[in-house]
Amino acid sequence: MNNIDFIRSALPETEVLAQLAEECGELVQAALKLRRAMKPDGSPTPCNVSEALRRFYEETADVLVCLKVTNTLWESTSVPTVEIIMREKIARWAYRLGQRRSDK
């Protein structure tokens, strides 16, 4: 049994989802801290860009691990569905950015 399978067997999916929610919140905080470190003319932070980026990567990894452990997301039938939705969202985001540029 690999580690992912062990985690799945040791925890109910509801607990993995709770962990995912917690890690997503920490990723949000890390992203905002990184933004503040990158743009020091805003609200100051004692954290430098290197430290903020390390924390951002750490929290990103935590979120991705939780997603991988979540059974329903990684079933073979749902991965293509998520990838299709991602492509649609990327296209919409790019379209909106292009639309905003043409409005200027």
N, C-alpha and C positions, 0 to 999 in steps of 0.2 A: 504494500500500500504506500503510495507516495504521500508527501506532506499535504497536498491539496485535498486528497481523498480523506486523509486522517482528520483534517480540520472540519471537512463537511460532516464526517461521522461523529465528531465530538461536539458540535454545536448545532442547534436548530437554525434553520434559515432565518428565523426572526431575529436571532442574536447576531447573525452575520449582517443582516440589514441594519440593525442598530449600530453595529461597528462601522458599517459603510457610511451611515449618516454622520456619525461622529468624525470620521476621517475626512468626509467632504467639508464639514465645518472648519476643520483644521487647515484644509487646503485653501479654503476661501481666505482665512486669516493670513496664511503664508503668501498668497498672491497679493493681497493688499499691502502686506509688509514689504514685499519685494518692490511693488510700485512706489511706495514711499521712499525706499532706499535708492531707487533709480532716479527719482525726481526730488532731490533734496530741497528744492525751493518751495515745496508744499509743507505739509506737517512733518516736522523733523522726527527722526528715529535714530537711536544709538546703534542700530543694526546696519552694517555695511552691505553692499550689494552681494559680495561673495557669501557672507553668512546667510543672507536672506535667500539667495539662490539655492544654497545647500538645503535649507529648510523646505523650500518649495519643492525640490526634487524628492526629499524624504516623504513629504505629505502626498505628493503625486504617486509615489510607489505604494504607499499605504492604501490609497483609494483603488489603484489598479489591482492590488492583491485581493482586496475585499470583493471587487467585481469578479475576479477570476474564481474565487471561492463560491460565489453565489451561483447555485445550481441552475436556476432558470435562465440566467443571462447567457451562460456558456453552453447550453444545449445546442446541438448541431442545427436545429431548426430556427433558433432565435438569433444566432450570430449573423446570418445573412440579412435578417430583418433589421437588426441594429445597423449594419453596414449600409443598407439602403437608406434608412432614415438619416444616417450621418451624411451621406452624399447629398441628399436633399437639403439638409440644413447648411452644409458648406456652400452649395450653389445659391441658396437664398441669402446667406450672409454676404457673399461676394457681390450678388446682384444689388443688395441694399447699399453696400459701400460704393459701387459704381454709380448708383442712382444718386447718392448723396454728393458725389464728386461732380456729377453733371448739373446738380441744382445750384452749384456755387457760381 
